Amino acid sequence: MLSRELLPIPMTPGGRLDINSGVARLSGKIWATLWKDDLRPPSTAVLIVHPASNFIGHYALEELAARGVAAVGLATRYVGNDSALIMENCLLDIGAAIRHLRELGYERVILVGNSGGGGLAALYQAQAENPTITHTPAGDPVDLVGAGLIPADKIVMAMAHPGRAIVYTEGLDPAITDEHRPFDRDASLDMFDPANGPAYGEEFVERYRLAQIERNRRITAWATEQLEALRGHVRETATGEKVAPDDLPFVVHGTAADPRFLDLTLDPSDRQAGTLWGSPWAANFRPASLGHLSSLRSWLSQWSYDNSRANAYVALPEVQAPVMVVYGSADCAAFPSHARTMYDAVTHDRRELVEIKGADHYFQGRPDLARIMCDHIAEWSK
């Protein structure tokens, strides 16, 4: 008989006020849902993570519990709002969850990074095995060396891309040259201009990819300059205390412009043209699509191509635990090249690459394929 319980997990405080809700801040907790079969008390917990998505109701939890493991869906402190998200704090949240599961008596923990949780899970495991990080990319203290992070026994990259900064840059619209005027566009770098494709030529794609990285680096340079400039905006309060703003929000336009969304000959797979948020042209500017609102500090930690550490390509070579990479052949967000490159980044032979034929990013309309993924994860957890 399957049962579900809500887990209150003690939260390690962050160094700055980056959660809007005072209720959430003062509770001192993050939350997770645990499913298990009470007739077969499990000794292994499978923890599914993402930086900001609410995985308390993750579609795989009941299916995994039915296969004899405790299935846990985590909500980090940034659940539902990544505008001020600091990746290093998400590592503290995963660490708190794994510690809590150990204290509950689970002998083994399998860490599953799903979708945008892939880069996060890889970085967590690398830092738990060999911690090195003491500051965020913005220079704020975050002592992962002294945090006592407990390594997972195995990790799974499930329908995952290598990291938010990587996939974000791959979708960053390089035709935008003025961050305040998204429709004043450079036609030579516009994937939505029929003169350029689809299909897109090799020379265009090469220029396009370089221009995407350049735009990301321009925003990173601007964010760094703005952080430094904030030091000059000191005001004195009525009590004589001197204060200054420590962060600023800003908007990024054009974040769903990966040529693979329209050209199926690039990174060939069984996917259909489009994005997770509908038509690429509309999704490119739609607030609900990826990373349109950020803070200066969050940009450096979460979206910066050069500064964000949640990069599975970089983290996985440092991971000694067994690694499984599971991907769908019809996924339009995590592409086959992502899966293969993550698999190739693992430097030992305790690894596995699994393709689920016909699966899209969310297994829409195909619960049978989601069950296949759960079969693989449950078997891997043994």
N, C-alpha and C positions, 0 to 999 in steps of 0.2 A: 504494500500500500504506500503510495507516494504521499509525502507531506511537504509542506512549505513553511518556512519561518523567516522572519525578518531579522537580520543581524545588525545590531548597533556596534560599530567598530570605532574604538578611540582614534581620534584624528590628531596627527602631529601638527601643531600650529605652523602656519606660514609666517614669514617675516614681515609681510605687508598686508594691508587691507585690500584683498582682491576678490572677496565674495560679497555681493551686494546685501544679501540677507543677514540681518543680525541674528535671527533665530538660528540659521545654519551655523554661523560663526560661533555663537555662544553655546550651542549644544555640545561642541567638542566631539562630534561624531560624523563619520560617513556611514553609508548604509549599503547593505547587500541582501539579496534573497538567496536562501539555501533550499534546494530541493534534494530529497533523498528518499530511498525506499526503506521504510521502517521495519519491514520483514527481513531485509538484508542489510544490517548496519554496515555502511561502507568505511573502509580505512583510507580511501583516497578521495581527495577533493579536486575538482576541476574548476578553476577560477577564470572567468571570462572577463576581459577588461577592454576599455576604450578610454581615451582621455576625457571625453565630454558626453558621450551617449549614455542614455539611461538603460543599463543592461539588467536592471532588476526584473524586467519582464522579457528577457532574451528568449528567442524562439527555441533555443537548443536545451534549455534547462530541464524541462520535463523529460525530454527524450534521453538525455544523458543520465538522469536519475534512474530512469527505467532500465538502464544498462548496468546498474550496480555501483555507480559512483555518486558522491555528493556533488551536486552541480550548483555553482555559486555565480551569480551575476552581480557585478560591482557597479556602483555609482560613485565616481570620485567627487571631490569637493566642488568640481566645476560642472557638475551634471546639468545639461541643458543650456549652458552659457560658457562658451570658450573665448569670450572677448578679452578676458584678463587672465587666461589660463597660462600657468607656468608648468612646463613638463616635469621639471625636477620635483615639484610638489606632488604631481601625480605618482611619481615613483615612491614617495613617502606613503601615499595612500595604498598602493599595491603592497608595500612592505607591511603596513599595518594590517591589511586583510590577511596576508599569509601568516603573520604572527598569530592573529586571532584564530585562524583555522588550526594551527598547530596547538594552540592552547585548548581548543575544543577536542583535541585528541586525534586529529587526522594525521596519519603517519606520512602520507605523501601528498604533495600538491603539484598539480599540472597547471601551468600558466598558459592560457589561451589568449593571444592577441587577435581580436577580430576586427577586420576592416582597418580603421585608423588606429586600432590598438596594436597593430603589428610592430611598428617601430618602437612603441612604448614598452611592449613586452620584451623585445630584444634588448633594449637599453637597460630595463630593470634587471634582467638576468645577468648581463655583463657587469653591472655595478654591484649586484649582490655577490657575485663570485669574486670580484676584484674592485672594490670601491675606490674611486679616484676624485669624484666631484665634490667640491667644497663651496662652489659659488654658481649662481645662474649665469647665463651669458651676459646679463646686464650688470653683473658684479655683486648681486645680493647674496649674502651668506645662505647656504643650504648644505648642511653637513651630511652628505650621504656616506662619507667615510666613517663617521661616528654614529650613524643611524642604526647600525646592527641589522641591516637588511638580510633576510633569510632567503637563500636561493631556492627557486622551484626545483623539483626533481626532473622535470622535462618541460619543454615549451612547445607550443603549437602556434604557427602563423596560419590563421584560418580566414580564408577569403580576404587576405590582408595585402595592403600595399606596404612599401618599406618605411613610410613615415610621412607625417603631414607636410613637412617642409618640401619633401621631394615631390609628392604628388601635387601639391599646391603649385609649385613652380612649373610643373608640367602642364598645368591648366591656366597659368597666368597669361593674360592677353598682352602680347608685346606690341600690338597695334596702338595701345594706349600710351602716349608719350607725355601727356599732361594729366597728372593724377586727379585733377579737378574737372577735367573735360573728357569723359570717356568716349564721346561720340565724335571728337576730332581725332581721326584715326590715320595712321600711317598705312596707306593702301598696300605698300610693298610687304608688309608684315601682317596682313589681315587675312586670317583663315576663312573669314566669312565673305570675302570678296570673291565672286565666281571666277575672276581672272586668275586666281591662285589655285583653285581646286574646290572640292576634291575631284579626282585624286591629286595629291600634292607631290610635286617633284622632289627629288633627293636634295637638290640645292636649296629649295625653299625651306624644307624641314630643317636642314642644318642651320640656316640663318635664323629660323624661327626659334629653335631651341637655345641658341646662344643669346638671342634677344630676350628670351624669357628669363634666363639667369641674370642678364644685365639689369632687367627691370627689378627683379628681386633684390639685387645688390644696391640699386639706387634707393629703394625704400629702406633697406637696412642702414645705409649710410645716413639717410635723413633721420631715421628713428634714433640712431646713436647721437647725432648732432642735437636733436630735440631734448634728449635726456640730459645732455650736458648743459643745454641752455636753461633748463628748469632750475638749475642751481642759482641763477640770477634773479629769480622771482620770489625773493624772501619778503615776508610781511611779519610785522610784530603784532601779537595779539594784545588784548586788554591787560593780560597778566604779565606781559613782557616777554612771553615766549616767542622765539623766532621760528616761523614755519615756512615751508615751501612746498608746492605740489611735487609729488614724486613720480607722476605718470600722466599720460594724456591718451584719450581715445582718438582714433582716426578711421577713415573709411578707405577700403581698397575696392576699386571697381574691376570687373573683368577677371573672374577666377575660374571659369569653366570653358577655357579655350584650348583644350588639348586636341590637336589634329586627329588623334585616334578616335575622337567622338564622331567624326564624319567620314573618315577614310578607313575602311575596314581592311585595306591592304597593309596598313601600318600595324605592326604587332598582330598578325592575323590570328583570329580565333572565331568561335561560333557566335560572338555577340552581335547584337543589332546596333545600328547607328543610334546615337543619343547619349544622354547622361542620366544619372540617378534623379535628376530634377527636371527632366523633360528636354525640350529642344535646346541644343547648345546655345543658340543666340539669346534666347530668353533666360536660360539658366546662368549665362555669363554675368548677368546683372541682377538676378533675383536675390533678394536678401536672404532667403532660406538656403541658398547654396553656399559653397565652402568659403569661410574666412573673409567676409566682407567688412566685419567690424573687429578691430584689434586695439590693443593698447601698445605703447612703445615697448614696454618690458615683455609683454606676451609675444609680440612680433619676433623679438630676438630669440626667445625660447622655443616658440612653436612654429613659426612660419619662415624664418630666415634660412635661406639655402645654405649659407656658410656657418651659421651660428647654432642652429638647433641641433641638439645631440640625439634626438629620437629618430635615428637613421639606422635601419636594420642592416643596410649594406656595410656600415661601419661597425655596428655593435656585434653582429653575429660572428665575425671572426674571433671575437674575444670570448665567446660562450663555449663552455666545455660540456654543458648538459646536452642530452639528446634533443634534436630539433626535428619537428615535422612541419612541412609546408603543404597546405591544402588549398587548392584553387579551383575555380569554376571555369569551364571552357567558354561560357557565355557571359562572363562578368565584364561589364563596361566601365568598372572603376578600378579594379585590381587586375592588371593585365598579365598574360602569360610570361612576359619578360620580367615582370616584378617577381613572380614566383620562382622562376628559374634562377634569377640573379641572387635572390635571398638563399635559395638552396645551395648555389655554388659558393656563397660567402661562408658557409659553415666549413670549418677546416678539419673536422674529424669525420669518421664514417658512421657515427650514430645519428644518422639523418634519414629522412624519408620525404619523397616528393609525390604528392597524390593529386591527380586531376579528377574532378567530378564532371563527367561529360554532360553538357547541357545546362549546368547550374549557372544562374546569374548571381548577382551580388547578395541578394536577399532570399534566394530560392523561391521567388514569387510564383505561386501556383504549382510548385513542385515540392511539397513536403516529403515526398519519397526521396528526393535528392538530399534534402536536409538530414534525413535519417541516415543516409549513407555517410555523410560527414560525421555524424555522431557515432556511427559504428567505428569509423577510423579513429576518432579521438578516444573512445572508450577502450578500444584495443590497444592503442598507444599508451594509455595510462597504466596498463598492467606492468 
